[in-house]
Amino acid sequence: MRMFTVYKNQINGYTDAVKQGFSWPALFFGPFWMLVKRLWGMAILWFCLLIAMALVGQFLETATQRHVQDPESLDTLLWITLVAIAIDIFLWLYPAFRGNRWREGRLLRGGYIPVATLRARNPDAAIATAIAGVMA
C-alpha cells in the first residue's frame, strides 16, 4: 500500500489524490506525464530543456567529427559531453522526485485543501476512504 494525500476543492467539490514520494510515471514519461497532470508550465519548460539538450548533443557529435585529429579539442569535447550527460540524467530524474510535490502545489493554488493523508492501493481507493472517513 502506498501513501496518498487526498485534496478536495471547496468550491466545486472535486477531489484528487496525490501519491507521496517518487513518481515512476514522471521518470519514464517526463513532460508527457506533466501534461496529463496539468502541470502546463513545467511541461513547456521541460520540453524546451530537452530540446536544448538534444541540440547540444547534435553540436557535440558534429564537433567531435570535425576535431578527430586534435587531441586537445577532443579532451574539451569529452568534458562537455560528460556535463551534458549529467544534465540529461538530471532532467529525467528531477521530475520523478519532485513531480508529486508540483501536483500538490498546483492543487493548493487551485483552491483545493488537504482532507486526509492515508495508505491505499490506488488514488481511487484513497479518495473513497477519505470520503467515507469525512462522512462518518
N, C-alpha and C positions, 0 to 999 in steps of 0.2 A: 504494500500500500504506500502511496505517495502523499506528501503533504500539500494541501491546497489552501489558498485564501479565497473566500467567496466574497464577491462585491455585489452590491445592489445599488441601482440608480434610484434616488429618492423621487425623481420627477416622473419617470415612465415605468418604474418597477422592473426593468430588465435586470437580469443577473448574469454574472460571468464568474468563472473560477480560473485562477491562475496558479499553476503548479509552482512550488518553491524550488529554487535551485537550478541546476543545469538543464538546458533545453537541447535535447538531441535533434529535434526538427530544425532548430535555429542553426545548429552546427552543419547539418547536411544541406539545407536549402537556403540559408543565409537571407539575402534580400527578398527572395520569394516568400519565405516564412514571414518576414516583416510586412509584406504587402497583405498577406492573408490575415495577419493580426492587426491590421490597420495602423501600422507604425509608418505612415507615409514619409515623413521627413527622414527618418533613419534609413528607409529603403532607398530613397533617392540618393542620400549621402553614400550608402554602401555601394550602390550601382556605380556611382561616379568614381569612388575609390578603387573598385575592382577594375573598371575600365582603365583608369590611370595606371594601375599596376600591370595590366596587360600591355599597355603601350610601352611601359618601362621594359618589360620583358622582350618585346619586339625590338626596341632600341638596343638592348644588350646583345641580342642574337646577331643583329646586323653589325654592331661594333666589334663583336668577337670575330666575325668572319673577315672583317677589314684589317684587324690588327693581329692576325695569327703569327706574323713574323716578328713582332715587337714584344719581348717578354715583359718589359715594364708596363706596357699598356694592358697586357693580359692579367698581370697581377692586380692592377687597379680595377679592371673589369670583374675579376673574381670577387673582390671585396664588395663591390657594388651589387653583384649578383647575390651574395650571401645576405646582405642587408635587405634586398628586395624579397628574398625568400622568407626572411624573418617577418617582414611586414605582411606578406601574403598569409603566413600562418596566423599572425595576429588577427588579420581581417576575418578569418574563418572561425577562430576560437572565441573572440571577444563577444559576439552576439550570443553564443551558446552559454556563456557565463553571465551575461548581463540582460539578455533578452526578456526574461520574465519580469525583471525589475522595470524595464522600459514599459512593458504592458501594464504593470501596476500603476506606474506614473501616468500613463495615458488614461486609465480608468479614473484615477483620482481627479485629474484635471477635467474629466468629462462629467463630474458630478456623482460618481459612484463612491460609496462608503464601504469599508470592510465590515462584513457581517459576522464572519466566523473563519477561523483557521482550524482545519481538521484533516484527518487522514481519510483517504478514499481511494478507490480503484481508478477512477477517471473523473474528469471535470463534471460530467452529468450527475454522477453519484455524489460528488461533493456538494453540488447545488441542491440536490434533493435532500440530503442530510441536513444542510444548513437551513433550508426552508422548513423542514419538519421540526428542527430544534427551535426556530423562531416562533412557529405556530403553537408549540407545546407550552 
